[in-house]
Amino acid sequence: MELLDKLNWRYAAKAMNGENVSEEKIDRIIEAARLAPTSSGLQPFEIIVVKNQAIKEAIRPVSWNQSMITDCSHLLVFAAWDTYTEERINKMFDLTNEVRGFKNEGWENYRQMLLSNYPQKDAEENFNHAAKQAYIAFSAAIIAAAFEGVDTTPIEGFDPAAVDKILGLREKGLKSCVLLPIGYRDTEKDWLVNLPKVRKSTEDLVTVVE
Ligand SMILES: Cc1cc2nc3c(=O)[nH]c(=O)nc-3n(C[C@H](O)[C@H](O)[C@H](O)COP(=O)(O)O)c2cc1C
């Protein structure tokens, strides 16, 4: 199947059947998220993979009681940095130097530019910027799952503060921003499964400037 066939096949599953997704597939889906591009390469987020059924049960009531939370195989919680700190920025720049094995003046100047800008900003503004980066990885995971023939439901319908509490995220300087149950669609129970995909036309989406 071509990628576009798979993207047409995927949809936001409204019911999942509890079937387990293999760890190999989950690993490849997470790897796609890890490889996603981010602003300045900072990857300012973490991904919590919830396999524990009791934790899923605790998250469901604070997620509009959406059944996919408990009927999925793995629940991914995308949690962004609560702010940008010098330590966090330096860690990623140091990693780049370590992996590439050299220091580059331009890169070091860029580091100083970020250090003199980001940590001083309002934490909420920084979190919002970090959350945008998390969404890029989230999107990569959705596409990778479709590629694997695995269903997902992107979920913003939840109480982030409650999920943060259940997972102890604030103590780690993280705030949840979006959830992704991964599993298999329940074709009997899902009202959406056979309905056509609705998207605006390319003409309405795209303006070409020649
Ligand atoms: C960021 C985001 C948050 C969403 N939150 C929810 C949600 O809480 N519950 C739900 O059932 N669907 C949710 N959706 C699914 C969208 O409604 C769905 O992706 C959209 O209608 C397009 O349909 P499709 O994904 O089935 O092609 C969300 C989608 C995105 C991208």
The ligand as an SDF file (V2000), in Angstrom:
LIG
                    3D

 31 33  0  0  0  0  0  0  0  0999 V2000
   -5.0480   17.2540   18.2290 C   0  0  0  0  0  0  0  0  0  0  0  0
   -6.2680   16.4050   18.0290 C   0  0  0  0  0  0  0  0  0  0  0  0
   -7.1290   16.1840   19.0980 C   0  0  0  0  0  0  0  0  0  0  0  0
   -8.2360   15.3500   18.9620 C   0  0  0  0  0  0  0  0  0  0  0  0
   -8.9940   15.0250   20.0610 N   0  0  0  0  0  0  0  0  0  0  0  0
   -9.9450   14.0620   19.9340 C   0  0  0  0  0  0  0  0  0  0  0  0
  -10.6140   13.5420   21.0740 C   0  0  0  0  0  0  0  0  0  0  0  0
  -10.4100   13.9630   22.2060 O   0  0  0  0  0  0  0  0  0  0  0  0
  -11.5280   12.5610   20.8730 N   0  0  0  0  0  0  0  0  0  0  0  0
  -11.8110   12.0490   19.6470 C   0  0  0  0  0  0  0  0  0  0  0  0
  -12.6360   11.1470   19.5330 O   0  0  0  0  0  0  0  0  0  0  0  0
  -11.1840   12.5140   18.5450 N   0  0  0  0  0  0  0  0  0  0  0  0
  -10.2570   13.4960   18.6580 C   0  0  0  0  0  0  0  0  0  0  0  0
   -9.5770   13.9330   17.5460 N   0  0  0  0  0  0  0  0  0  0  0  0
   -9.9030   13.3310   16.2350 C   0  0  0  0  0  0  0  0  0  0  0  0
  -10.4000   14.3400   15.1950 C   0  0  0  0  0  0  0  0  0  0  0  0
  -11.7370   14.6800   15.4460 O   0  0  0  0  0  0  0  0  0  0  0  0
  -10.2080   13.6960   13.8230 C   0  0  0  0  0  0  0  0  0  0  0  0
   -8.8410   13.4490   13.6410 O   0  0  0  0  0  0  0  0  0  0  0  0
  -10.7120   14.5900   12.6920 C   0  0  0  0  0  0  0  0  0  0  0  0
  -12.1110   14.7250   12.7680 O   0  0  0  0  0  0  0  0  0  0  0  0
  -10.3320   14.0190   11.3380 C   0  0  0  0  0  0  0  0  0  0  0  0
  -10.8630   12.7400   11.1740 O   0  0  0  0  0  0  0  0  0  0  0  0
   -9.9830   11.4160   10.9990 P   0  0  0  0  0  0  0  0  0  0  0  0
   -8.8040   11.5270   11.9240 O   0  0  0  0  0  0  0  0  0  0  0  0
  -10.9150   10.3180   11.4250 O   0  0  0  0  0  0  0  0  0  0  0  0
   -9.5610   11.3270    9.5730 O   0  0  0  0  0  0  0  0  0  0  0  0
   -8.5050   14.7820   17.6830 C   0  0  0  0  0  0  0  0  0  0  0  0
   -7.6300   15.0390   16.6200 C   0  0  0  0  0  0  0  0  0  0  0  0
   -6.5210   15.8050   16.7880 C   0  0  0  0  0  0  0  0  0  0  0  0
   -5.5660   15.9940   15.6270 C   0  0  0  0  0  0  0  0  0  0  0  0
  1  2  1  0
  2  3  1  0
  2 30  2  0
  3  4  2  0
  4  5  1  0
  4 28  1  0
  5  6  2  0
  6  7  1  0
  6 13  1  0
  7  8  2  0
  7  9  1  0
  9 10  1  0
 10 11  2  0
 10 12  1  0
 12 13  2  0
 13 14  1  0
 14 15  1  0
 14 28  1  0
 15 16  1  0
 16 17  1  0
 16 18  1  0
 18 19  1  0
 18 20  1  0
 20 21  1  0
 20 22  1  0
 22 23  1  0
 23 24  1  0
 24 25  2  0
 24 26  1  0
 24 27  1  0
 28 29  2  0
 29 30  1  0
 30 31  1  0
M  END
$$$$
